[in-house]
């Protein structure tokens, strides 16, 4: 992987991690167009996902600091309850990580057909959340937290099924405040991605021997993903508040159809 290719894919990851258009799906599409191999894709995907986690921490640092301070009081306060809801939401994606990791990795190498179909599903979810008019709840419940976690678990399996799109749309359909759901969606992904990156680091997947990607390309992709992740994270929270997710639904539908057609004619 050349440096320019890493930067392009890093920018794609940074922008699409927070926008409801599937970062994994766009990485597959970008890698396919650049002619990169499946194993390279996976290692690079882990690195740039870690970069977007760092961008989440930077943009939501005030919210995270409030949660940490509340947790350190060792009381069953609002912050502790919120963190327990995040922990509950992680159960489905942890099950996917432990029991379906090989299956997920195979899907990331399966080409554009699955990506295209999953993008159409993402488009449907975004459209449904836009037209649904549920009664807004004052707070995110434990039940809703787990259901949003299920949406994240399913999205983790299929490249093209947007994680942020699935979790935010699910939360909105369940009747939760849009801005609160967006922040919950971005915070709930921190631990799974950092945990996966840490495990791969211990196993040596980021060493020179374990990867065919040059270190400088990984660094370039990481920086690009971080910078554009910061931009997209801030932008996305404002977009969700204004209720403009339907436009991303149109975009996912168009890209999904193009990906499906391309998978048959290439």
Secondary structure, 3 states (H helix, E strand, C coil): CCHHHHHHHHHHHHHHHHCCCCHHHHHHHHHHHHCCCHHHHHHHHHHHHHHHHHHHHHHCHHHHHHHHHHHCCCCCCHHHHHHHHHHHHHHHHHHHHHHCHHHHHHHCCCCHHHHHHHHHHHHHHHHHHHHCCCCCCCCCCHHHHHHHHHHHHHHHHCCCCCHHHHHHHHHHHCCCCHHHHHHHHHHHCHHHHHHHHHHHHHHCCCCCCCCCCCHHHHHHHHHHHHHHHHHHHHHHHHHHHHCCCHHHHHHHHHHHHHHHHHHHHC
